[in-house]
Amino acid sequence: GTEDEEEDGEAGRETPEDREVRRQLARKREVRLLRRGTKTSLEVSLLEKYPCSKFIVAVGNNAVAFLSSFVMNSGVWEEVGCAKLWNEWCRTTDTVHVSPPEAFCVFYHLKSNPSVFICQCSCYVAEDQQYQWLEKVFGSCPKKNMQVTILTCRHVTDYKTSESTSNLHSPFLKALKTQNFKEPPCCSLLEQPNIVHDLPAAVLSYCQVWKLPAVLYVCYTDVMKLDLITVEAFKPVLSTRSLKGLVKVRFYSLT
């Protein structure tokens, strides 16, 4: 028989116990957005509850460390909520024992300008959880006057180029933007056939579909763990319009 027939046959043989296990797993993998300091889920999406003009998303330890060191130290930021999720690489559903401790996704807004938001996402959001994350953060009909900036890292071996790899001096930045993002990015655009992955790609695709101005900055590095040189490679982003007004004091080194 065909592959479809085989799948239909397997579905027909599924027992009530199998279906219950499937439902429990789906519930366990649900992405929840919680109010600040509580276990209460938000009734509406985060950016429907709070007006947002700028949304800066840092994904991964180095991007998170960059925002913490260069942006969040320049103002007073207030936590407005956090995402809890469970998958093969992330265990943040337990509000008491988070494992690993840095695996977390927290949202802040600037107290002096509450329409400016930052997301610090150190945890892995699995492919089947990305749509939930987008829906619970942006909502079903995002406002068009919001600008989105995404920061993340990839290993330099993921970068495809016709040049000799010996000519690559990592870390280095590349940008990918939506059609509605009209500002010049602070670095050269990511060339074909390179592609982006995971949550940063999902956020950028969502912004493209909803015609939101958005730019993704990818730092290609040979050190994926927390690394000061990789963190500082994001510094050109400080000169962009989205971040320029957020940095009151320029930090030139973390050392």
Buried (B, 14 or more C-beta within 10 A) or exposed (E): EEEEEEEEEEEEEEEEEEEEEEEEEEEEBBBBBBBEEEEEEBEEBBBBBBEBBBBBBBBBBBBBBBBBBBBBEBBEBEBBBBBBBBBEEBBBBEEEEBEEEEBBBBBBBBEEEBBBBBBBBBBBBBEEBBEBBBBBBBBEEBBEEBBBBBBBBBEBEEBEEEEEEEEBEBBBBBBBBBEBBEEEBBBEEBEEEBEBEBBBBBBBBBBBEBEBBBBBBBBBBEBBEBBBBBBBBBBEBBEBEBBEEBBEEEBEEEE
